[in-house]
């Protein structure tokens, strides 16, 4: 029973973490990195969006719906 409760507590923590928005600095760093990585890609915007969202999800943050949303979030700081 204790193991079940620990697993349940951990799972709820992960769900809460995935609902959080990353800091502007985290998103900006990820965006700049992904922009450099996608420099030679044919569909650069899609590649950058996928890359940023992939990094954010791996860190437990909420992904963005569009590249414009990422740019707006960074500029809002």
C-alpha positions in Angstrom: 0.0 0.0 0.0 2.8 2.4 0.8 4.4 1.8 -2.6 1.1 2.5 -4.3 0.7 5.8 -2.4 4.3 6.8 -3.3 3.7 6.1 -7.0 0.4 8.0 -6.9 2.2 11.0 -5.2 5.0 10.9 -7.8 2.5 10.7 -10.7 0.5 13.7 -9.4 3.7 15.7 -9.0 4.6 15.0 -12.7 1.1 16.0 -13.8 1.4 19.3 -11.9 4.9 19.9 -13.3 3.6 19.4 -16.9 1.0 22.1 -16.4 3.6 24.8 -15.5 5.0 27.3 -18.0 8.7 27.5 -18.2 10.5 30.7 -17.3 11.1 33.2 -20.1 14.9 32.6 -19.8 14.4 28.8 -20.2 12.2 29.3 -23.3 14.6 31.9 -24.7 17.6 29.7 -24.3 15.8 26.7 -25.8 14.5 28.9 -28.7 18.0 30.2 -29.5 19.5 26.8 -29.3 16.8 25.3 -31.6 17.1 28.2 -34.0 20.8 27.5 -34.5 20.1 23.7 -34.9 17.4 24.3 -37.5 19.4 26.8 -39.6 19.7 24.4 -42.6 16.3 22.8 -42.2 13.8 23.1 -45.1 10.8 23.9 -42.9 12.7 25.9 -40.3 9.6 27.2 -38.3 8.2 23.7 -37.8 11.6 22.3 -36.8 12.2 25.1 -34.2 8.7 24.6 -32.8 9.2 20.9 -32.5 12.7 21.3 -31.0 11.6 23.9 -28.3 8.5 21.9 -27.4 10.5 18.7 -27.2 13.0 20.3 -24.8 10.2 21.8 -22.7 8.3 18.6 -22.4 11.5 16.7 -21.4 11.9 19.2 -18.6 8.3 18.8 -17.5 6.9 22.1 -18.8 3.9 22.9 -20.9 4.6 23.1 -24.7 3.6 26.0 -27.0 0.9 25.8 -29.7 2.9 27.9 -32.3 6.2 29.5 -33.0 4.5 32.9 -32.7 3.4 32.0 -29.2 7.0 31.3 -28.3 8.2 34.6 -29.8 5.4 36.6 -28.0 6.2 34.9 -24.7 9.9 35.8 -25.0 9.2 39.4 -26.0 6.7 39.8 -23.1 9.7 39.8 -20.6 
